[in-house]
Amino acid sequence: MRTNSRRLLTLAAALALAAPARAGQGPDAGSFQSYVFVLEWLPQFCAKVPGSAECGALATGSFAATHLVLHGLWPNQAGDSSHAYGYCGAAVDQKPLDNSSTWCQLPLPTLTDATRANLDQYMPGTASCLEHHEWTRHGTCSGLDADAYFSAEAALAAAVDDSAFGRYVTQNAGGAVDRAALLAQFDASFGTGASASVSLHCVKAGGESRLNEVHIALSPTLLPADQLAGMLIAPDPSDTTDCPATLRLLPAR
């Protein structure tokens, strides 16, 4: 499991694009209580999976080497710690293709040029067809058409990146940060107590804890990205911070 607002597809077009998925099985779209908005630290991902296509362009000083990037926007059901809710209306032949080696074989409705450009900026994983996976597993459950879904999450990624929190991450890329200081920047960006909506996830390696992902709990009703503070809610109890007091933002290699 790994957006600026744009024009939505017409209802007729959205239904036409979604029609093939309706032939399959899966839970009903819209049956969720929150979103988990997931950003990742790509140098850490590439340390684990260096052969991934997006890692080939991960050079020192590149955008993805110094900014949190987009993993996904997951409709979430309470208590669903494994995020099993997904594949809403997915065709029966799609689930077997949902692994990183065959993501590009999964369907993805056409996106506007503007949405595609924003997505490619904030989701380097598109080089590995990550957006195909994200749509099939998560986006289909959002109740949104694909263009609205990806436009929204790219706008959210841009809003976080343009905040004091995002700038603090960029300024400290490659170094160690104090967890409390990092979360304080989120409060400075989105209001006192806003960081209670954030769960930091780390990987232990090389004798240190390295930032892997940032999860932000959002209400099930999305607002424009410049109203991110108004969407923040308490995270699901199953999604808790596991980073210690000091964590490292692994540099690109």
N, C-alpha and C positions, 0 to 999 in steps of 0.2 A: 504494500500500500504506500504508495508514496503519496483581485483580479482587478481600472477605471471602467465605470458603467458604460455600456454600449447599447445600440438598438437591439431589441429582442426579435427573434424570428416570429413570423406570423403564426397564429395558432394552427392554421391549416398546414403550414410547412412543418411545424414542430411535430404534428401528429403523423405526417407522412414520413418524416425521418425516423420517428420512434416505432413505426409500424412493425418492422421486422422483429424487434425485441418483444412485442406483445405476444408473439406466437410461442414464447417460451414459458418458463415457470419461474416463480420467485415471489418474494413478499411484495406487498403493495407499496408503491411510492408514497412518500409523505407520512409514513408511519414512524415518526421519530420525534424525540424530545429536545434535541440540541444538535449543534454542529461541533465537530472537533476540527479546528483550522490548524493544519500542520505545516510548519516550516522546518527546514533541515539545514545542517551545516555540511555542505557538499564535500569539503576536504576530508571529513570523517567518513562519509559514505564511500568516497573513493579509496580511502585507506583499506576499507573492507572489501570493495569490489572494484579494483583498479582497472579491470578490463572493460568496464561499462563505457558506452560511447560518449556520454557526457563528461567523462573523466579525461578524455584525450585533449580537450580544450581547456582544462583547468590549470591555468598558468598563474604564477605569482602576479598579483595585480589585476587579474581578471575580475569581472563582476562577481562570479560565483565563488571566487576565492576569498572575497572580503565582505560578502553580504549573505544573510539568510535567504534561502531560496525556497520555492514552493514545492511542497510534497503533495498536499491535497486538502480537500474540504469534505469531511466525512459526515453524512447524516448519522446520528448516533442515537441508539436506544439506551435507556437507563440500565446500568448494570452489565452492558455488553462489552466487557473488557477486551475481547478479541475482535471487536468490530465486525461481528459475523453478519449483521444486517447489511444486505447488499444484493446486487444482481437483480434488481427489481424488473421483472418481465424479461429477464435475459433469455435469449434463445438457448435451447438445450445444448447446442454445440459450442457455446462460448466459454463456459466455465473451464473446460479442459485446455483452452488456449490461454488461460489467464496465468501465465508464468512469464518471467522476463524474457525468455528466449523466443516466445511467440506472441508477445504483446502487439506487435505490428500487424498481426493477422486479425486482431479484434476490430470491430467497426468503430468509427467515430464520425458523427454527423459533421457536415461542413461548417466551419467557423468563418466569421467575417475576417477580412484582412487585419483589421484593427485588433480583434481579439487574439488572432494567431500571433501577431507581433508582440503583444503584451505577454502572452503565455510563453513564447520562446525566450523572452527576456527573464522572466521570473521563475520559469520552470525549465532549467537546463535538461532535465530528464526527458524532455520531448525528443531528444536525440536517440533515446532508447524506447520511444513510443509510450512513455509513462502515461501520457494523457489518454491513450486508448484504454489502459488498465483502469485509470481513475474514473473514467466515464462509465465503463462497463460495471465495475464493482460499486462505486459510490454515487456518481452523478445521476445514474438512472433512478436512484431512490430519492433524489432531491425534489422532484416535482417540477424542476426547471428544464427548459430545453438546453441543449449543449452550449450554445453561444452565451446564453445568460449565465449558466453555471460557471464556465471558465472565465468569462469576463468578470464575474463577481470575485472569484478567488484571486485572479491576477490583480484586481484593484485593491483587495485586502492586503496582499503581499506588498504592494507599492506603499500603502498607508503605513504599514509597520516599518518598512525600510526607511520611510521619510520621517520617522519619529525619533525622539531622543534615544529610545531603546535601540532602534535599528542603527543609528549613528554610533552608539556606544559599542555595539557588536563590531561594526566596521573598523572603528578606531583601535580595537583590541584584537583584531584578527591575528592569529598566530601566537597569542600570549595567554597568560592565565588571568582569569577574572574572579572577583568575589561574587558569589551567588547573590548575596543580599544587595550589593551595589548594582548588579545587573537588573534585578527585579525592581529596585528603586527607580531605575530609568523608565521602566514600564509605567510605574505610578506617575512619574513626572510627565509622561506622554499622554496618558489616558485617564488620569484622575486618581486621587488617593484611594488605595485599596484595590485598584484595577489588577494588580499583579496576582490577586487571589484567583483570577481566572486562568493563570498560566501554570503549566506543568513543564518543568525542564527535564529532559531525559539524556542521560550520559552513558557512555561506554567506558569500561575500565580496560586500559591497555597501557603497556609501557610504564607501569607504576603510577599512572595518573588517571583522572576521570576526565573524559573528553566529551564536550557537548555534541550530541547527536541530533536531537530534535527539540523543537519548541511547540508544545500543544497549547492552543488557546480555545477555551470553551465559549461558544457563541449561542445565542438564542436561535430557535428554529426558523424565525422570521428574519431574513436578511434585510438590512438597511443599506443605504449608500455607504461606501467605504469610509467617507469622511465622518460618518457617525459610528465608527467602530466602538467607541466607548459605550454607546447605548445598546450594544449587542452583547456585552460581556456578562457572563453568568458564572456561577460556581461550577467547577468541573465535576464530572462524574467521580464519585469516591474511588472508583477503580483506576482512575488516571491521576496518579500522584507523582510529584517530583522525586526523582531518584538521584539527582546530582548532589554531591557534597558541598561543603561551604566554599571550596575553591575548585574551579573547573577550567579546563583549557580549551581554547578555540584552535584546533589543530591547523597548522599552516598548510597551504597547497604544496604539493611536491611534484 
